[in-house]
Amino acid sequence: MKTGSIPVPTSSASPLPRTGWNLLLYRGASWLAGALLPPFASGDLAERLVLDPAQPDEAAPIWLHGASVGELMSARPVIEALVRRCPLLLTTNTTTGRALAQDWGMRARLAPLDTPQSLRRFLARFRPRVAVTLENELWPNRSALLAAAGVKQIVIGARMSERSARRWARLPWLIGPMLGRIDGLSAQDLGSEERLTRLGLPDRALLPRMQLKLLAPARSTPGPQPETRDRTILAASTHEGEEGAILDAFMAARRALGGGLRLIIAPRHPARADEVAGMMAQRGLAPARRSLGADETAPILLADTLGEMARWYDAASICITGGSLVAKGGHTPWEPAAHRCAILHGPHVSNFAEDYALLHAVGGAETLPVHAGATLGRLAADPAAAGRMGANAHALLHKRAGDAAPLVAAILAAAGLSAQTVDFPTAESIAAAAADTDILP
């Protein structure tokens, strides 16, 4: 029986267990879809069916797949390191992910559908030696056909929550074979690694753990820091409903300190800049605006532009992360951590709950109380304390990020390429490229 084809049980075969029939039905349905869709194929669908016109010499030793923009952005340092060594083909499930990769100058296309016909055409056309998957994108037919074709399978940044593990444990017939075919897997954390191993990942496949989303921040090089940094507070990527509370806390802290305290507010959406400027004026503040040429030398700065957040992190020793004072789930703490900022946030950090909890544990972050002015005043009056918080956050960032060089070397080795010293792009070059693709900081 060929992998990916529809098996036909004979009268002498033992009856398939119920779980075996589930996989049989999936394979049958996907084969049928692959047979029925080609007459309707055009545009993006033709690309996903691998029926689009072929180009000369399309072979790529490494096939790297990420679901969409977020996965590709987090893996940018790894992608850049690989593409310096050999031809690389990127695939994604979304047109926005494809456009992002193409804006980077990469060869990119939509991923093949998980039908046997599409996958066979894809493998015959691009002839990869290793397939690299970002995070948790596993497909039954893709897994089986890659193994049958002798293509190595590597997963990086894999994550498996306890809840997801319990669900997968009820589908051992599906998850077990897919994990068993993986040649190398780098998990985001120890818990994910242990849960994946229990579900069927072989110990031989374990690679050093690494957090993809932390690679670029960990490689960031802070720029010049002005003398006023210790007296400057940054409210980064703020949302509607947050600026008023931050301004009230700033005013209270400034009164307590007798003046000298400075503020930068960087709204998540610069289109709200006039609204924020109005709030400032109501409190007797006259903000200078970045869009009109002002910079961090202004005592009160409204940073109403995009792509310059690193500059504002360098200018402020204390950072309030936006999206956390209102129910937005909070923004990443790792960018301010890369610049050694003391991190303050509101109660709504569900998007990065584990990250903030770890920062609290090492003294790198604090939750702002209802009367936040006292906290701002305390840290502004004690630069050493704010500096210790920033140093603690920075140290945790580097500990959590891990080292991507051994992982890149393993991918190159799986592709039969020399594992030389791996050169990574700088975080600044990545940020500059991202700014050109309309990705918000």
ChimeraX attribute file (.defattr): number of C-alpha atoms within 10 A of each C-alpha:
attribute: neighborCount
match mode: 1-to-1
recipient: residues
	/A:1	7
	/A:2	9
	/A:3	16
	/A:4	24
	/A:5	17
	/A:6	18
	/A:7	12
	/A:8	9
	/A:9	10
	/A:10	8
	/A:11	7
	/A:12	6
	/A:13	8
	/A:14	8
	/A:15	11
	/A:16	11
	/A:17	9
	/A:18	10
	/A:19	14
	/A:20	12
	/A:21	13
	/A:22	15
	/A:23	14
	/A:24	18
	/A:25	13
	/A:26	15
	/A:27	22
	/A:28	18
	/A:29	14
	/A:30	21
	/A:31	20
	/A:32	15
	/A:33	16
	/A:34	18
	/A:35	14
	/A:36	11
	/A:37	12
	/A:38	15
	/A:39	8
	/A:40	9
	/A:41	16
	/A:42	13
	/A:43	10
	/A:44	15
	/A:45	17
	/A:46	19
	/A:47	19
	/A:48	23
	/A:49	24
	/A:50	25
	/A:51	18
	/A:52	14
	/A:53	7
	/A:54	10
	/A:55	8
	/A:56	6
	/A:57	8
	/A:58	13
	/A:59	18
	/A:60	20
	/A:61	21
	/A:62	26
	/A:63	24
	/A:64	24
	/A:65	24
	/A:66	25
	/A:67	20
	/A:68	20
	/A:69	19
	/A:70	12
	/A:71	19
	/A:72	25
	/A:73	21
	/A:74	20
	/A:75	22
	/A:76	22
	/A:77	23
	/A:78	22
	/A:79	20
	/A:80	17
	/A:81	18
	/A:82	21
	/A:83	14
	/A:84	12
	/A:85	15
	/A:86	14
	/A:87	15
	/A:88	22
	/A:89	22
	/A:90	23
	/A:91	24
	/A:92	23
	/A:93	18
	/A:94	16
	/A:95	14
	/A:96	13
	/A:97	24
	/A:98	25
	/A:99	18
	/A:100	22
	/A:101	25
	/A:102	14
	/A:103	15
	/A:104	17
	/A:105	9
	/A:106	18
	/A:107	17
	/A:108	22
	/A:109	23
	/A:110	25
	/A:111	23
	/A:112	25
	/A:113	22
	/A:114	21
	/A:115	26
	/A:116	26
	/A:117	20
	/A:118	23
	/A:119	23
	/A:120	17
	/A:121	15
	/A:122	20
	/A:123	19
	/A:124	11
	/A:125	17
	/A:126	17
	/A:127	17
	/A:128	23
	/A:129	23
	/A:130	24
	/A:131	23
	/A:132	20
	/A:133	22
	/A:134	23
	/A:135	23
	/A:136	15
	/A:137	11
	/A:138	14
	/A:139	14
	/A:140	17
	/A:141	22
	/A:142	21
	/A:143	23
	/A:144	17
	/A:145	19
	/A:146	22
	/A:147	17
	/A:148	13
	/A:149	15
	/A:150	11
	/A:151	22
	/A:152	21
	/A:153	24
	/A:154	24
	/A:155	26
	/A:156	25
	/A:157	22
	/A:158	22
	/A:159	21
	/A:160	20
	/A:161	12
	/A:162	12
	/A:163	9
	/A:164	11
	/A:165	16
	/A:166	13
	/A:167	11
	/A:168	17
	/A:169	17
	/A:170	11
	/A:171	14
	/A:172	14
	/A:173	17
	/A:174	17
	/A:175	19
	/A:176	19
	/A:177	16
	/A:178	22
	/A:179	22
	/A:180	16
	/A:181	20
	/A:182	22
	/A:183	21
	/A:184	25
	/A:185	28
	/A:186	25
	/A:187	26
	/A:188	23
	/A:189	17
	/A:190	12
	/A:191	14
	/A:192	20
	/A:193	21
	/A:194	14
	/A:195	19
	/A:196	24
	/A:197	17
	/A:198	13
	/A:199	20
	/A:200	18
	/A:201	24
	/A:202	18
	/A:203	15
	/A:204	10
	/A:205	18
	/A:206	18
	/A:207	19
	/A:208	16
	/A:209	23
	/A:210	23
	/A:211	24
	/A:212	28
	/A:213	21
	/A:214	21
	/A:215	23
	/A:216	26
	/A:217	24
	/A:218	24
	/A:219	17
	/A:220	18
	/A:221	13
	/A:222	14
	/A:223	12
	/A:224	9
	/A:225	16
	/A:226	13
	/A:227	11
	/A:228	16
	/A:229	21
	/A:230	23
	/A:231	21
	/A:232	24
	/A:233	27
	/A:234	30
	/A:235	27
	/A:236	23
	/A:237	23
	/A:238	25
	/A:239	19
	/A:240	16
	/A:241	12
	/A:242	19
	/A:243	22
	/A:244	14
	/A:245	15
	/A:246	21
	/A:247	20
	/A:248	16
	/A:249	20
	/A:250	22
	/A:251	21
	/A:252	17
	/A:253	23
	/A:254	19
	/A:255	13
	/A:256	14
	/A:257	14
	/A:258	8
	/A:259	10
	/A:260	12
	/A:261	22
	/A:262	22
	/A:263	24
	/A:264	26
	/A:265	27
	/A:266	27
	/A:267	24
	/A:268	22
	/A:269	15
	/A:270	18
	/A:271	11
	/A:272	13
	/A:273	20
	/A:274	12
	/A:275	12
	/A:276	24
	/A:277	20
	/A:278	14
	/A:279	15
	/A:280	19
	/A:281	11
	/A:282	10
	/A:283	12
	/A:284	10
	/A:285	15
	/A:286	15
	/A:287	21
	/A:288	21
	/A:289	20
	/A:290	17
	/A:291	14
	/A:292	11
	/A:293	7
	/A:294	15
	/A:295	19
	/A:296	23
	/A:297	13
	/A:298	15
	/A:299	18
	/A:300	22
	/A:301	23
	/A:302	28
	/A:303	29
	/A:304	23
	/A:305	18
	/A:306	17
	/A:307	16
	/A:308	16
	/A:309	20
	/A:310	19
	/A:311	16
	/A:312	26
	/A:313	28
	/A:314	22
	/A:315	28
	/A:316	28
	/A:317	28
	/A:318	30
	/A:319	26
	/A:320	28
	/A:321	23
	/A:322	31
	/A:323	26
	/A:324	25
	/A:325	25
	/A:326	17
	/A:327	14
	/A:328	14
	/A:329	18
	/A:330	24
	/A:331	21
	/A:332	19
	/A:333	25
	/A:334	25
	/A:335	22
	/A:336	28
	/A:337	28
	/A:338	27
	/A:339	27
	/A:340	28
	/A:341	34
	/A:342	29
	/A:343	28
	/A:344	24
	/A:345	23
	/A:346	22
	/A:347	17
	/A:348	19
	/A:349	25
	/A:350	15
	/A:351	15
	/A:352	15
	/A:353	14
	/A:354	11
	/A:355	18
	/A:356	24
	/A:357	15
	/A:358	15
	/A:359	22
	/A:360	17
	/A:361	12
	/A:362	13
	/A:363	17
	/A:364	28
	/A:365	26
	/A:366	19
	/A:367	18
	/A:368	20
	/A:369	13
	/A:370	11
	/A:371	12
	/A:372	19
	/A:373	22
	/A:374	18
	/A:375	18
	/A:376	24
	/A:377	21
	/A:378	15
	/A:379	21
	/A:380	25
	/A:381	17
	/A:382	12
	/A:383	17
	/A:384	12
	/A:385	14
	/A:386	23
	/A:387	19
	/A:388	16
	/A:389	26
	/A:390	25
	/A:391	20
	/A:392	22
	/A:393	30
	/A:394	24
	/A:395	16
	/A:396	19
	/A:397	24
	/A:398	18
	/A:399	14
	/A:400	19
	/A:401	20
	/A:402	18
	/A:403	16
	/A:404	23
	/A:405	16
	/A:406	15
	/A:407	21
	/A:408	21
	/A:409	19
	/A:410	18
	/A:411	23
	/A:412	21
	/A:413	14
	/A:414	22
	/A:415	21
	/A:416	12
	/A:417	14
	/A:418	12
	/A:419	17
	/A:420	12
	/A:421	10
	/A:422	16
	/A:423	15
	/A:424	18
	/A:425	15
	/A:426	14
	/A:427	18
	/A:428	16
	/A:429	12
	/A:430	17
	/A:431	20
	/A:432	12
	/A:433	16
	/A:434	19
	/A:435	15
	/A:436	12
	/A:437	13
	/A:438	11
	/A:439	15
	/A:440	12
	/A:441	16
